[in-house]
Structures are given as structure tokens and as C-alpha cells.
């Protein structure tokens, strides 16, 4: 990850680029480039040995013009205020491009969760949930999992909120276990939308994704699910990686077996099917048809973009390409399906979960997947329509043109409260 690229500045640059194609005042665009509020809190939590430790945590509520704020909570040592602001902005435009009635939010704690016990993580999570309680709720702000968080942490937050508020409100958070009100299909949703969007891009180019070779950077939930599902579409996964490095075999890898190896050893490195080891940067420049960056933001810099050989990139991660990298890829006519559409399956099925929680009526997995596919396909069609209508340079610009216009419309229809 390139540490010298500010993700919040990247977001603002993307908004500015799209705004040149819209009939929207600069004052409105300026409003849409900044969060409505950011909570920064210090959590003091007792460790297992009785000592106290302090953790800095954030929650950014970027925009609520189209509905309650929505977005994940990540646990990572590199969490920053600007990163959380950027991610909450991307979430705003992500919910808009898939046209679901939610806004954008994001949260995070500066922590390496590997250094703490489960009981310590529970106390840290509940301490953060206590601070969040006045600001969240199924009609206000609905958190979800993100990097290094999952169903366990969401269950803890739900329980803390419901205990403090003396209520039952499963819709306060999404990404929960099924028995706690979670939705079928949620675990695979981000990877599923990534490959559906990639498939649509190949069809747009007049190609069949079944003939594609694929490299996946990042083998967490989104990455490995993307690899598994694209393999089921007939494509050949030739390289995968995680934070420790990667493996490459031009004849193909077994995506599920690679995940099993990672579960057993802690990394895909050393996976027997891999003919050779590659670094994360080397994986990004392999000669493949489809590249899926599924790690952290800013993975593809200007320098790396110059060496990218993929024809199509589908962004499973948030902000994996810097603006300078984007410009290089555009010059090379590389098709980039932007994160705000490609990985929107997570928030879309979170929306489904929220709807099911409020109705107390739950859908089967087939129904969830069918509705997700319909939304991603329709959203891709809206993107390509804007791409052609405005004669735009990139799919990313097209996605922001569509999503910003939807947010602006909601803002203007509501009027300005004094």
C-alpha cells in the first residue's frame, strides 16, 4: 500500500472529475466532498492482565440524503481519520450507484486484533459500541463488518446496543450470524458482486469470462470468494496472494484448495499448486485477462499501473487504485469496474438484511442471490449508459456521474433546512 496517497484526497479528486460532466453548482459539489460529522473517541479498556490500554476509534457519517448512514467498522493498525472519511464517502456513492435507500458511513479502531485475546476484543468492541449507541440505530446509522471484523463483532455490538437501549432491534447492525438476524448470502455477497460486475464488463467487450485468466490480490473473504465464484463461471485462476506473498501457476490453481492451505498454514505462500512464488506487486502486473485487487486501498500506484497487463480490473477492495494509477490505466484502455459498483454486493445484501430485520421475515439464499444479481446488472447497465451518453473516459467517472446525480437529486428535493 502506498502510504503517501491520502485516500480522502483521492475520493475528492474522483468527485471533482465526475462533477465536470454534471450540471451541478460548485457549492453543492463542495458539500458532497465532506462528511456531515465525524466521531473520534478514545476507548480505555482493561486487558486480561488488569492493565488499562487506550484505543482511538472513529465513526464518519458522510451523507444521509438518501437514507440512514451505512458502512462497516474495521480493526487495523493503519486506520486513520482521513481513511475513515474517505471510506464513508465511497459508501455514500456506492449505495447510490446500486440505488438502495441508504447513505454512507464508516468506522474503525486503530488496533492490530492479532495482538489481543477474544475476551479483550469483546471488551474493546463493547466499549466502542457504548460510544456509538447515541449515534446509531436502524433509522440513523447501521454499521457492518469490514477489515478484521465479522459476525462475532457485529453480534457483540448488537447485544451492547440492545442492552443499553433496553430494546430488541436487530436492524441496528448488519453482517450478523443467521441466528442473530443475519441474512443468507451475506458472507459471499462482496465477492459475488465483484465477479458479476466483471462478467458484465466482459460481455460489454464482447468476450466470455469463461475464457479468462484471473489473478486475485488479497485472499480474505472478498478475494477468495471472488476466486471461487469466477472459477465456477469457467475462468482460470492463475495467481492468488495475501499479505505474506502469493503463488502463480499459468495452468491454473484450485481456488478452494488455496483457501484451505491458507486456513491450515496462515498464508497461500507454499501452496503446492503454485509453480512459483510472486510478490503482491508482481501479481498485479501478471499477464492475465482479469485482475481482482481485494486487499487494501492504494495497491495500484502510478508506477505499478504502467506495468499492469490485465484487460479488465474489478475492484473487490475499496480504493485499490490511486488517481494517478487510474489515469495511467485509462491511457492504456484498461477497463476498471470501480469499487463502488464491483464490491457493492456487501452493502446490497446488508440492505436486504436490514429489510428482513424490520419485517421479521427472512428470505432463502436463492432469493437473496437473485435479487443481488438483478441489482448489480441493472446498475452496470446504468453505468454504461452514462459512459456512452457523456462520452466519458472511464467507468469510474460514469459510476460517479450516476451516483452523484442521485445524491444531488435527493438533496435538492428535500430542500435546505435553516
Secondary structure, 3 states (H helix, E strand, C coil): CCCCCCHHHHHHHHHHHHHCCCCCCHHHHHHCCCCCEEEEEEEEEECCCCCEEEEEEEEEEEECCCCCEEEEEEEECCCCHHHHHHHHHHHHHHHHHCCCCCCEEEEEEECCHHHCCHHHHHHHHHHHHHHHCCCCECCCEEEEECCCCCHHHHHHHHHHHHHHHCCCCHHHECCCCHHHCCCCCCCCHHHHHHHHHHHHHHHHCCCCHHHCEEEEECCCHHHHHHHHHHHHCCCEEEEEEECCEEEECCCCCCHHHHHHHHHHHCCCCCCCCCCEEECHHHHHCCCCCEEEECCCCCCECHHHHCCCCCCEEECCCCCCECHHHHHHHHHCCCEEECHHHHCCHHHHHHHHHHHHHHHCCCCCHHHHHHHHHHHHHHHHHHHHHHHHHCCCCCHHHHHHHHHHHHHHHHHHHHCCCC
